[in-house]
Amino acid sequence: MPRIENKSIGAKVFLIPKPSQKLEFSLNLLNETRYGGELNIDLPHQAQQAEDREHNVGLYSLDYQSTFSNGNSIQLYAGGQHTRREHYTGILPDDSSELAIHRLNPPYGTSFNYSLQGGVQFNFSPLKWFKGKNRFSFGSEFLLDDVIDEIPAYEFKVDQQSRNAGLFVQSDWDILPQFNALTGVRIDKHNFVDAPLLSPRLSLLYKPSTKWQLRGGYSSGFRAPQAFDTDLHIAFAGGGVSRISLSEDLIHERSHSGTFSINYDAAYDSYIYGFTVEAFYTSLENVFVLEALGEDAFGERFEKRNGEQATVQGVTVEGRFNFNQVLQFETGITLQSSQHRSAILYSDALAASKRFLRTPDHYGYLSFNWDINSHWSTNINAVYTGNMLLLHMGGSELQTNDEYVTSPDFTELNLRLEYHKKMFNNRAELEIFGGIKNVRNAYQRDFDIGKNRDSNYIYGPALPRSIFIGIAWLKA
C-alpha cells in the first residue's frame, strides 16, 4: 500500500454588493507526498523498486455574476492552477555495471505545469419572440496549458504549451408548452489543429402529458493531439519503465453522439414513482489508441496513434420511487458495447483485439435513503461494475508473460448514518455522521508483486473496506 501525506488549506470569499450581483474568489493550496514500492529505505533510488512524488499545487478562481431587472444575466470567470512536482520512478538494476550507472544518475525528475482559463457568458430572453419563449446564451472561453516534464536519466522530456479559444451560442426555445428545442454550436481554434473545429448540438424534448417525456439529441466534440495527458505517466512494466510517445502524423479525434430517451413520472399525494429508458450511440473518428513498439534500454515503449473508428453503444434503464419524502429508492443498469472497427495491438506478444480495455459491458447503481425522524437519516448505496478486459504485462515473478485477463465483477456496498440538529434558533445546523465504505470489501485480489511488477494492472473499486466519521457545522 502506498504511503500518502497531504496538507491543504483553502478559502472562499464572496461579496454581494447588490442582491443581483455576486463576486466570489477561492484559493486552495495543497502539498502532497506519495511513496510506493519497497519501504524502510533512506532514499528512493536505493529501493528495489519505488515511486516517489512530492506535489505543490495552487488553485484559484474568480467569478462575477450579475442579473439584470429584465432577467438577463452576465457571468465572467477566470481560474488557474500551478503545479510543481519532484518525482522518482525506478528499479534497482541487477547487473553490476547498470547498477553503478543507476547510482551515479538515478532517474529523478521534475514537472512544472500551469493552466489558465477564462471566459464570459451572456444570457438573455427577447421580450417578444415570434413563437413561444426563447433564451439565448453566447460567450467565449480561452484555455492555456503549459507543461515541462522531464527525467534526464530516461531521456524523457515533454515541453508543451497548448492553447484553445472557443466561441459558442445556444438557443433554449420553448416552442410550445409541450415542445422544447435546445440548439447550439461551438467553434474552437486549438494550436495543435490546423483549422477551426465546429461542434454542433441539438436536443428535442416532447411532453405528450404531465407524466411522459420523450427526448432525442445529437452532440459532437473533439480531443486535440496534445502530448501530455494521463496516458503519458511513467509506469512499471516488463521489468523496466514504460513510456509513451506520439505518432508524427497524429491528428485530432472527433466524436458524434446520439441519444433517445423515454421518461415516465407519476405523482400522487403521498408517493412518486417513475422510470427512464435511454439508448445511446457514439462514433469516434481517428480514435486515439496505444500500440506496443517493443522494448529499448529502459523498458517498454508505446505509441499513441490514430485508429480508424470506434463505437460505443448501449441502453440504460433507471427506476425511482419516493414515499412521502421519507423513503427514496433509485436504481439503474447500463448495458453497452465498446468496439474498435479494426483490432488494436496492445502487446506485441498477444493477438490484436477490437475490445476496449478497462471498459465494462454492464454496470449499475442502487441508492436507498431513509429520513428516520427529524434528527436521524441513513443512506445505503451500491455500485456494480461488470467484468472487463485487462492487459497484464509480464516480467514479475507471478506473471512471466503478457496476458489478457478478464476481471471479476464487483458490487461495492456503502452505508452512512447521520445525525443533524438545528441550533441557535435555526440559524445553524450540527451534523455528525459515520459509516462504512465497501462493506463487503469488494477489492482486487491479484495485485502484481516484486520490483518487476506491472504497475498499471490495477482495477476495481478504489478503496478496500473503510470506516469513516465526520462532523460539520453549517450555517442554516
Backbone hydrogen bonds, N-H to C=O, Kabsch-Sander energy under -0.5 kcal/mol:
donor,donor_aa,acceptor,acceptor_aa,energy
3,R,35,Y,-3.2
4,I,2,P,-0.5
5,E,33,T,-2.4
7,K,31,N,-2.7
9,I,29,L,-2.2
11,A,27,L,-2.5
13,V,25,F,-3.2
15,L,23,L,-3.2
21,Q,18,K,-2.0
22,K,65,Q,-2.2
23,L,15,L,-2.9
24,E,63,D,-2.9
25,F,13,V,-3.3
26,S,61,S,-2.2
27,L,11,A,-2.4
28,N,59,L,-2.7
29,L,9,I,-3.0
30,L,57,V,-2.8
31,N,7,K,-2.8
32,E,55,H,-2.1
33,T,5,E,-3.0
34,R,53,R,-2.7
35,Y,3,R,-2.4
36,G,51,E,-2.6
38,E,49,Q,-2.5
46,Q,43,L,-1.9
47,A,44,P,-1.7
50,A,90,G,-2.1
51,E,36,G,-2.9
52,D,88,Y,-2.5
53,R,34,R,-2.9
54,E,86,E,-2.1
55,H,32,E,-3.2
56,N,84,R,-2.1
57,V,30,L,-3.0
58,G,82,H,-2.4
59,L,28,N,-2.8
60,Y,80,G,-2.2
61,S,26,S,-2.0
62,L,78,A,-3.0
63,D,24,E,-2.8
64,Y,76,L,-2.9
65,Q,22,K,-2.4
66,S,74,I,-2.4
67,T,20,S,-2.8
68,F,72,N,-3.4
71,G,68,F,-2.0
73,S,123,N,-2.5
74,I,66,S,-2.3
75,Q,121,Q,-2.8
76,L,64,Y,-2.7
77,Y,119,G,-2.3
78,A,62,L,-2.2
79,G,117,Q,-2.8
80,G,60,Y,-2.6
81,Q,115,S,-2.1
82,H,58,G,-2.2
83,T,113,N,-3.3
84,R,56,N,-2.1
85,R,111,S,-2.6
86,E,54,E,-2.0
87,H,109,G,-2.5
88,Y,52,D,-2.3
89,T,107,P,-1.3
90,G,50,A,-2.0
92,L,48,Q,-2.4
99,L,95,D,-2.3
100,A,96,S,-1.9
101,I,97,S,-1.7
102,H,98,E,-2.4
103,R,99,L,-2.2
104,L,100,A,-1.7
105,N,101,I,-2.5
108,Y,106,P,-2.3
109,G,87,H,-3.3
110,T,150,E,-1.6
111,S,85,R,-2.6
112,F,148,I,-2.6
113,N,83,T,-2.3
114,Y,146,D,-2.2
115,S,81,Q,-2.7
116,L,144,L,-2.6
117,Q,79,G,-2.7
118,G,142,F,-2.1
119,G,77,Y,-2.5
120,V,140,S,-2.0
121,Q,75,Q,-2.7
122,F,138,F,-2.8
123,N,73,S,-2.9
124,F,136,F,-2.4
133,K,174,D,-1.6
135,R,172,D,-1.7
136,F,124,F,-3.0
137,S,170,Q,-2.4
138,F,122,F,-2.1
139,G,168,F,-2.0
140,S,120,V,-1.8
141,E,166,G,-2.3
142,F,118,G,-2.8
143,L,164,N,-2.6
144,L,116,L,-2.9
145,D,162,S,-2.7
146,D,114,Y,-2.7
147,V,160,Q,-2.9
148,I,112,F,-2.5
149,D,158,V,-2.7
150,E,110,T,-2.2
151,I,156,F,-2.7
154,Y,151,I,-1.3
155,E,152,P,-1.6
156,F,151,I,-1.9
158,V,149,D,-3.1
160,Q,147,V,-2.7
162,S,145,D,-3.1
164,N,143,L,-2.4
165,A,189,K,-1.9
166,G,141,E,-3.1
167,L,187,I,-2.3
168,F,139,G,-2.2
169,V,185,V,-2.0
170,Q,137,S,-2.9
171,S,183,T,-3.4
172,D,135,R,-2.3
173,W,171,S,-0.7
173,W,181,A,-2.6
174,D,133,K,-3.0
174,D,172,D,-0.6
175,I,173,W,-1.3
175,I,179,F,-0.7
176,L,179,F,-1.8
179,F,176,L,-1.5
180,N,205,L,-2.6
181,A,173,W,-2.6
182,L,203,S,-3.3
183,T,171,S,-2.3
183,T,181,A,-0.6
184,G,201,R,-2.0
185,V,169,V,-2.1
186,R,199,S,-1.3
187,I,167,L,-2.8
188,D,197,L,-2.4
189,K,165,A,-2.5
190,H,188,D,-0.5
191,N,163,R,-2.1
193,V,190,H,-1.8
197,L,188,D,-2.8
199,S,186,R,-2.8
201,R,184,G,-2.5
202,L,218,Y,-2.9
203,S,182,L,-2.5
204,L,216,G,-3.1
205,L,180,N,-2.8
206,Y,214,L,-3.1
207,K,178,Q,-3.1
209,S,212,W,-0.8
213,Q,263,N,-2.2
214,L,206,Y,-3.1
215,R,261,S,-2.3
216,G,204,L,-2.2
217,G,259,T,-2.4
218,Y,202,L,-3.0
219,S,257,S,-2.2
220,S,200,P,-0.9
221,G,255,S,-1.6
223,R,253,E,-2.1
226,Q,224,A,-1.6
229,D,227,A,-0.8
232,L,229,D,-1.7
233,H,230,T,-0.9
235,A,242,S,-1.4
237,A,240,G,-2.4
238,G,394,G,-0.7
239,G,452,N,-0.6
240,G,237,A,-1.6
241,V,298,F,-2.4
242,S,235,A,-3.8
243,R,300,E,-1.9
245,S,302,F,-2.3
247,S,304,K,-2.2
250,L,247,S,-1.5
253,E,223,R,-2.5
254,R,285,E,-2.0
255,S,221,G,-2.2
256,H,283,S,-2.0
257,S,219,S,-3.1
258,G,281,Y,-2.9
259,T,217,G,-2.1
260,F,279,A,-2.2
261,S,215,R,-3.0
262,I,277,V,-2.5
263,N,213,Q,-2.9
264,Y,275,F,-2.8
265,D,211,K,-1.9
266,A,273,Y,-3.1
268,Y,271,Y,-2.7
272,I,322,N,-2.5
273,Y,266,A,-2.0
274,G,320,R,-2.1
275,F,264,Y,-2.1
276,T,318,E,-2.4
277,V,262,I,-2.4
278,E,316,T,-2.8
279,A,260,F,-3.0
280,F,314,G,-2.4
281,Y,258,G,-2.3
282,T,312,V,-2.8
283,S,256,H,-2.8
284,L,310,A,-3.3
285,E,254,R,-2.8
285,E,283,S,-0.5
286,N,308,E,-1.7
289,V,305,R,-2.4
291,E,289,V,-0.5
291,E,303,E,-2.3
292,A,345,L,-1.5
293,L,301,R,-2.9
294,G,301,R,-0.7
296,D,299,G,-2.1
300,E,237,A,-0.6
301,R,294,G,-2.6
302,F,243,R,-2.4
303,E,291,E,-2.3
304,K,245,S,-3.0
305,R,289,V,-2.8
305,R,303,E,-0.6
307,G,287,V,-3.9
307,G,305,R,-0.6
310,A,284,L,-2.0
311,T,339,Q,-2.6
312,V,282,T,-2.5
313,Q,337,S,-2.2
314,G,280,F,-2.2
315,V,335,L,-2.5
316,T,278,E,-3.1
317,V,333,I,-2.4
318,E,276,T,-2.8
319,G,331,T,-2.7
320,R,274,G,-2.3
321,F,329,F,-2.5
322,N,272,I,-2.9
323,F,327,L,-2.9
324,N,270,S,-2.9
324,N,322,N,-0.6
326,V,323,F,-2.5
327,L,323,F,-1.8
328,Q,369,N,-2.4
329,F,321,F,-3.1
330,E,367,S,-2.5
331,T,319,G,-2.3
332,G,365,Y,-2.1
333,I,317,V,-2.2
334,T,363,Y,-3.2
335,L,315,V,-2.5
336,Q,361,D,-3.0
337,S,313,Q,-2.9
339,Q,311,T,-2.3
340,H,354,K,-3.2
341,R,309,Q,-3.3
344,I,353,S,-3.1
346,Y,344,I,-1.1
350,L,347,S,-1.5
353,S,344,I,-2.3
356,F,338,S,-1.4
358,R,389,L,-2.8
359,T,356,F,-0.6
361,D,387,N,-0.9
363,Y,334,T,-1.7
364,G,384,Y,-2.3
365,Y,332,G,-2.2
366,L,382,A,-2.2
367,S,330,E,-2.9
368,F,380,I,-2.9
369,N,328,Q,-2.7
370,W,378,T,-2.4
371,D,326,V,-2.5
372,I,370,W,-1.2
372,I,376,W,-0.6
373,N,376,W,-1.7
377,S,418,E,-2.1
378,T,370,W,-2.2
379,N,416,R,-2.6
380,I,368,F,-2.7
381,N,414,N,-2.1
382,A,366,L,-2.8
383,V,412,E,-2.1
384,Y,364,G,-2.6
385,T,410,F,-2.7
386,G,362,H,-2.1
390,L,405,V,-3.1
392,H,390,L,-0.6
392,H,403,E,-3.0
393,M,391,L,-0.6
395,G,396,S,-0.5
395,G,399,Q,-2.7
396,S,399,Q,-1.2
403,E,392,H,-2.1
405,V,390,L,-2.5
407,S,388,M,-2.6
407,S,405,V,-0.6
410,F,385,T,-2.7
412,E,383,V,-3.0
413,L,411,T,-0.7
414,N,381,N,-3.1
415,L,436,I,-2.8
416,R,379,N,-2.0
417,L,434,G,-2.9
418,E,377,S,-2.9
419,Y,432,I,-3.1
420,H,375,H,-2.5
421,K,430,L,-2.1
423,M,428,A,-3.0
427,R,423,M,-1.0
427,R,424,F,-1.2
428,A,423,M,-1.8
429,E,474,L,-3.0
430,L,421,K,-2.6
431,E,472,A,-2.8
432,I,419,Y,-2.9
433,F,470,G,-2.4
434,G,417,L,-1.9
435,G,468,F,-2.3
436,I,415,L,-1.4
437,K,466,S,-3.2
439,V,413,L,-3.1
441,N,438,N,-1.9
443,Y,441,N,-1.1
453,R,450,G,-1.4
455,S,236,F,-1.5
455,S,453,R,-0.9
456,N,236,F,-0.6
457,Y,454,D,-1.6
458,I,456,N,-2.2
466,S,437,K,-2.2
468,F,435,G,-2.2
470,G,433,F,-2.6
472,A,431,E,-2.7
474,L,429,E,-3.0
474,L,472,A,-0.5
476,A,427,R,-1.4
476,A,474,L,-0.6
